[in-house]
Amino acid sequence: MNYCGLLLAQAPQYVEEVRLKRVLGASVLRIVLESMCGPVITVLAGFVVAAGGAIAGLSVLSKREPRFLSANGVPWEVALGILGIGAAIVCILAILVALVPALRLLRDSGAPHMGYTSTSSRKANFT
């Protein structure tokens, strides 16, 4: 959620780029997908690194201190199933984290406005 907030805060910096892409004929879907690629990859890479670290830590811990993780405890199949469910949840969250700022960016990328404008709205602050 913190990463989503950071992406929302950075959205006004990319408004001119999105305006230019729209003027040059890029479709809304393409702009949204391009805006989402980086954040989705970042969230998924963080999950993969964290899961790999947890698996490596549990493996080392089970070899060094077998009394902490008994051999008849949780089977690897169950652990991998839980990891798979976690991966699915992380994929959904990664898409949501990337989609909210991308849609916000598209909404703000219309015609330029004269005068003072704020970089946030009530909906963005709530999100």
N, C-alpha and C positions, 0 to 999 in steps of 0.2 A: 504494500500500500504506500510505503514511503517512496518507492521508486516511481509509482504512478503519480504521486504528488510532484516529484521532481520533473517528470515528463510534462505534466500540466504547466508547471512554471516555465519550462523552456519553450512551450508552444508558440508564444508571441514572437520569438526569435525567428521562427520558420514561416511566418505568415507570408512574407514577400516571395519566398521560394515556392510556396503552394499556389499563390496567385499567378506566378509566372507559368507554372506547370499547367494550370487550368486554362490560361490564355493560349498556350501552345497546343492545347487539345488533349491533354492527358485526361483519362476517365477518372471519375471519383473512386472507383474500385481500385484502380492502379495506384492512385495516390495513397489511399488507405493502406493497401498492402505494403507499399514501400515504407510508409511511416511505421508500420507494425513490425517489420522484419528485425530490426536491431533490438528493440525491447524484448521480443519473444525469444530471440537467440540468447540474449543476456540472462533472462530468467531461467530458461531451460539449461543453459550452461552452469548456472549457479546450482541448480538442483542436481545435475549430474556430478559436479564436483563434491557437493555435500553428501550425496548418496555413496559415491565412491569412497570418500573419507570415512563415512560411518561403517561401510562394509569392511574396509581395511582395518579400522580400529577394532571392530568386533572380531575379526579374524585373528589379529595379533593378541587381543585380550583372551580369546578362547585358547590359544596355544600357550600363553604364558601363565595364565591363571584359570585353569579349568574349573575351579570351584565357583567362580562367578557366573559362568555360562555352562550349565550342565549339559552333557551329551544328549540326554533324553528330554531337553527343554523344547524349544521351538524348532521345528524342522525347517530346512532351507526352502522347501516348497511354500510354506506359509509365509516365510520372510520375503521371498520373491513376489508372492501374491500381494502382500502389503505394499511392497515397493512399487509394484505395477499400479495399484490403486492410487498411491501417492503421486506417481508420474502422471496419471490421468488428471488428477486434481490440479497438479502444477501446470499442465498444459492448458486447462480451462482458465486458471488464474492468469497465466502468461498472456493469453489472448485478451482477457478483460483488461489487464494492466496496460496493454499496448493499444487496445481499441478506444478506450476513453480519451486519451490525449489526441489520437488521430482524428476522431470525430470532432473534438473540440477545435482542432486546427482547421478542419474543413469548414466548420461553421463560421470561424473568424476570418476566413480567407476571401471574403467577398470584396466588394469595391472599397477602396480606402475611405476612411472617415476623416473629416476635418475636425480640428480641435483636440481637446484632451480626451483620451480614452483610457480606461482602466485595463489592466492585464488580467483581471479576474472578474468573475460574476458570482452571484449567490450560489448557482448550481456547482460551479467549479470549487468554491470554498467548501460546500457541503461534501463533494466527492473527495 
